[in-house]
Amino acid sequence: MLRVKICGITNPDDARLAADAGADAIGLVFAKSPRRVDPEDAPAILAALPPYVEPVALFVDEPASRIRSLCRMIGIRSVQLSGDEPPELAAALGEFCVIKSIHVAAAADLEVMTDYPAHAFLLDTKVAGLKGGSGKTFDWSLAKGAEWPFILAGGLNPDNVAEAVRMVQPYAVDVSSGVEAEPGKKDPEKVRAFVRNARAASPGL
């Protein structure tokens, strides 16, 4: 069955909203972003989640020591690396489930999937100066060349997610700005519609 991750969660209410809408995972951003979460606020967000909804901590070019320390302190087991992290850094995070973001503009960008030590890959849109949250899509046909199951991200929203799922049949979809009322605050109807439309288009439903 298609999985759904709602990223850029900044508060307990939006965490509950995502879970109630049927999301499988939420993303907490610990990097420079309008959606950045202060570490001291993270426990309250996690406490709002029911069992089986997985929190994912997103980092950009942080040292492995800080990632380990923060995730152990908060109690997060899944990590998303959204910068230019080398394979050695991912390998040093062996106690965590590692998701590596790949910023896609051409087929050659997918080559990193061959030998990067990640449990999963997230395909996002390559935009100069940004490491995610751009609200822009990439050419989804490029994702058909992916050698491994992947999470599709980049510019998804309730209106286009069904088309994307039907076209590339990803393992999961990830959305942030596409379901917001404003940066850092989710729109309840958009979140519910995104999950509903994504699942309805999944052949595994």
C-alpha positions in Angstrom: 0.0 0.0 0.0 1.2 3.5 -0.8 2.6 5.3 2.2 2.1 9.0 2.9 4.4 11.4 4.8 3.4 14.9 5.8 6.6 16.9 6.3 7.2 20.3 7.9 5.1 19.6 11.0 5.8 22.3 13.6 3.1 21.8 16.3 1.1 19.1 18.0 -2.2 20.1 16.4 -0.8 19.6 12.9 0.7 16.3 14.0 -2.7 15.1 15.2 -4.2 16.4 11.9 -1.8 14.4 9.8 -2.3 11.2 11.8 -6.1 11.6 11.8 -6.0 12.1 8.0 -4.2 8.7 7.7 -0.6 9.7 7.2 2.0 7.0 7.9 4.8 9.4 8.9 5.4 13.1 9.7 8.6 15.1 9.1 10.2 17.5 11.7 12.7 19.9 10.1 15.8 20.6 12.2 17.4 22.7 9.5 17.2 26.4 8.5 13.6 26.7 7.2 10.3 28.5 7.8 9.2 25.1 9.1 12.1 24.6 11.5 11.3 22.9 14.9 13.2 23.8 18.0 14.5 20.6 19.6 12.8 21.5 22.9 9.4 21.7 21.1 9.8 18.3 19.5 8.7 16.0 22.4 5.2 17.7 22.5 4.8 17.1 18.8 5.8 13.4 19.2 3.5 13.0 22.2 0.5 14.0 19.9 1.2 11.0 17.6 -0.7 7.7 17.9 1.2 4.4 17.6 2.5 3.4 14.2 2.8 7.0 12.9 6.6 7.4 12.4 8.3 10.7 13.1 11.2 11.5 10.8 13.9 14.1 11.7 15.2 16.1 8.7 18.7 17.5 8.7 20.8 19.4 6.2 24.6 18.9 6.3 24.8 18.3 10.0 27.6 16.2 11.6 26.7 12.7 12.5 27.4 13.4 16.2 24.7 16.1 16.4 22.2 14.0 14.5 22.8 11.1 16.9 22.6 13.3 20.0 19.4 15.1 19.0 17.6 12.0 17.8 18.5 9.9 20.9 17.4 12.8 23.2 14.0 13.1 21.5 13.5 9.5 20.7 13.4 9.5 16.9 14.5 6.5 14.9 14.3 7.7 11.3 16.5 10.4 9.8 16.2 12.2 6.5 19.4 13.7 5.1 18.5 16.5 2.7 21.9 18.1 2.0 25.1 17.0 0.4 25.9 14.4 3.0 28.6 11.9 1.9 28.0 8.1 2.1 30.3 7.9 5.1 28.0 10.1 7.2 25.0 7.9 6.4 27.0 4.8 7.3 27.9 6.4 10.6 24.2 6.5 11.5 23.7 2.8 11.5 21.4 2.8 14.4 18.8 4.8 12.5 16.6 4.3 9.4 18.3 6.7 6.9 16.4 8.3 4.1 18.6 10.2 1.6 17.1 13.0 -0.4 18.1 13.3 -4.0 17.5 16.6 -5.7 16.5 15.7 -9.3 16.9 17.7 -12.5 18.3 15.0 -14.8 18.5 11.2 -15.0 22.2 11.3 -13.9 21.1 12.6 -10.5 19.6 9.2 -9.7 23.0 7.4 -10.0 23.8 8.0 -6.3 21.1 5.4 -5.4 23.4 2.6 -6.6 25.8 2.6 -3.7 24.6 5.1 -1.1 24.0 3.3 2.3 20.4 4.5 2.8 17.3 2.5 3.7 15.2 4.6 1.3 15.6 7.5 -1.1 13.4 10.6 -1.5 13.3 12.2 -4.9 12.8 16.0 -4.6 13.1 18.9 -7.0 16.5 20.4 -7.6 16.2 24.2 -7.0 19.3 26.4 -6.6 19.7 27.5 -3.0 17.1 25.2 -1.6 17.2 21.8 0.0 13.4 21.1 -0.1 10.1 22.9 0.4 10.3 24.6 -2.9 6.8 23.8 -4.0 8.1 22.9 -7.5 7.8 19.6 -9.3 10.4 17.9 -11.5 10.0 15.8 -14.5 8.3 12.7 -13.0 9.2 10.5 -16.0 12.8 10.6 -14.6 11.6 8.7 -11.6 10.8 5.8 -13.7 14.5 5.2 -14.1 15.0 4.7 -10.3 16.6 1.4 -9.5 15.2 1.2 -5.9 11.8 1.9 -4.3 11.5 5.6 -3.7 9.5 8.4 -2.0 8.3 11.0 -4.4 8.3 14.6 -3.3 8.7 18.1 -4.8 5.7 20.2 -5.6 3.0 17.7 -4.8 -0.4 18.9 -3.7 -4.0 17.5 -3.5 -4.6 18.4 -7.1 -1.6 16.6 -8.7 -0.7 13.8 -6.3 -3.1 11.2 -7.9 -1.5 11.8 -11.4 2.0 11.5 -9.9 1.1 8.2 -8.1 -0.4 6.7 -11.3 2.5 7.8 -13.4 5.5 6.6 -11.3 4.0 4.3 -8.7 6.3 5.3 -5.8 6.7 3.5 -2.6 5.5 6.7 -0.8 4.7 10.3 -1.4 5.9 13.3 0.7 4.3 16.7 0.9 5.1 19.9 2.9 4.2 23.3 1.3 1.5 21.7 -0.9 -0.8 21.3 2.1 -0.1 24.5 4.0 -2.3 27.4 4.9 1.0 29.4 5.4 4.6 28.3 5.9 4.7 26.1 9.0 1.0 25.7 9.4 -1.0 23.0 7.7 -4.4 23.4 6.1 -6.7 20.7 7.4 -8.8 20.2 4.2 -5.6 20.1 2.0 -4.0 17.5 4.3 -7.1 15.3 4.2 -7.6 15.7 0.5 -3.9 14.9 -0.2 -4.0 11.6 1.7 -7.4 10.7 0.2 -6.3 11.5 -3.4 -3.0 9.7 -3.1 -4.5 6.6 -1.7 -7.3 6.5 -4.2 -4.7 6.5 -7.0 -2.6 3.7 -5.6 -3.0 0.3 -7.3 -2.2 -1.4 -3.9 -5.2 0.0 -2.2 
